[in-house]
Amino acid sequence: MRDPWNDSELIERFRAQARTALPRAPLNSALCASIAQDRSLSSLLGHAPPNQQMPVLLLAAIHFLLLDEPQHPLAAWYPNLTIEHRAPDDPALAETLAAFVHERSPAVLELLATRSVQTNEVGRCALFVPIFDEIQRTVGPLSHIDIGASAGLTTLISHYSYRYDDGPLLGTSDLVIDCTTRGTRTAPVALPTIRAARGLDATPIAAADPTEARWLTACCWPDQADRFERLTNALEIAQTHPPDVRSGDAVDDLDTMVELTDDDDAHPVITTSWVLNYLEVERQEAFVAAVDRVGRERDVTWVFAESPAQTPALDHAEDLASEHTTALTSTSWRNGQRHVQHFGTAHPHGYWIQWR
Ligand SMILES: C[S@@+](CC[C@H](N)C(=O)[O-])C[C@H]1O[C@@H](n2cnc3c(N)ncnc32)[C@H](O)[C@@H]1O
């Protein structure tokens, strides 16, 4: 077992995170650089379970506590909390950060010991809308089953609005997800009809629980203020439209999730987005087999947004095999026939789609 106070490896992790985050998340980088220089801070991470000792967990714990005290001087550095924020390389950051953490160390330790980094990326809904639109044209209304749904925010597709390139706004929600596209596919002109939407997750997050919701937002990097705002708005929508997310395993409980759609009078469409990379390759294979088993019995479609490099068991386009990208593919079963369609690649958070 790791000695929590022999933390040179932890320091190295903070240094490494400071380097990799620098180009796109300067505050995240500066916080990690400060922590790497202060053993009293870096050693805190040793209190997390060994498989959770990632710098972003400590950053999320600090962010979680700061969200409750947005007037604290430390908030002046957070772009999501202060519009005219202080520069990440402002030398006062180190001292302000250390004081904030030390004054709250029992709460920080509690969070490190009990929490894990969790995400739910609402922008990925923009990847599914055009594909749902195409599926719907042949099978009619859909019943959405999102596997690995986290807080279920990606089951609320119909509750957001979308704009593809300079096209019309689809939907009436104030939460607008903008997505740029490249390639020849035409953007949808209306939202797909989704009669029902359900999610399944190994550890669902209760979006309606304010503490859970705050932890989810705390895991969003403060440098990405637009993502943070989108997530906060989606969580607000989830208060009035609570997502239906059940607890269970992607492979073992897939059949049950599909059976739940029996009374929806709609075509079941399964989605996974950045989920199957959490499964061992054998379990990825088992998931593919589970979908195929369902498909041999009834018409069903599975749409995935997954990384080929991390999900080798999936049917990826040959030219994408082992690529570190987000591949968009569907497997459809119609009258016992299996058909795979590669749609293209996308930004992992849904900002763009490159159609094939
Ligand atoms: C990175 S999150 C992605 C969440 C959501 N799909 C999205 O795109 O925002 C991965 C989710 O997969 C869930 N997960 C991992 N392994 C799972 C399994 N075997 N069965 C069900 N859910 C699983 C995790 O709990 C986590 O909520």
The ligand as an ORCA input file, in Angstrom:
! r2SCAN-3c Opt
* xyz 0 1
  C     -17.223      9.322    -18.978
  S     -18.799      8.926    -18.311
  C     -19.776      9.269    -19.754
  C     -21.182      9.581    -19.375
  C     -22.119      9.902    -20.550
  N     -22.254      8.766    -21.431
  C     -21.657     11.113    -21.321
  O     -21.351     10.986    -22.507
  O     -21.584     12.196    -20.733
  C     -18.782      7.154    -18.260
  C     -19.935      6.570    -17.482
  O     -19.958      5.165    -17.718
  C     -20.361      4.529    -16.521
  N     -19.961      3.114    -16.577
  C     -18.705      2.624    -16.566
  N     -18.727      1.269    -16.609
  C     -20.033      0.905    -16.657
  C     -20.719     -0.342    -16.728
  N     -20.049     -1.490    -16.749
  N     -22.048     -0.346    -16.770
  C     -22.739      0.819    -16.741
  N     -22.154      2.036    -16.668
  C     -20.818      2.080    -16.636
  C     -19.663      5.342    -15.448
  O     -20.269      5.140    -14.181
  C     -19.825      6.754    -15.982
  O     -20.982      7.364    -15.492
*
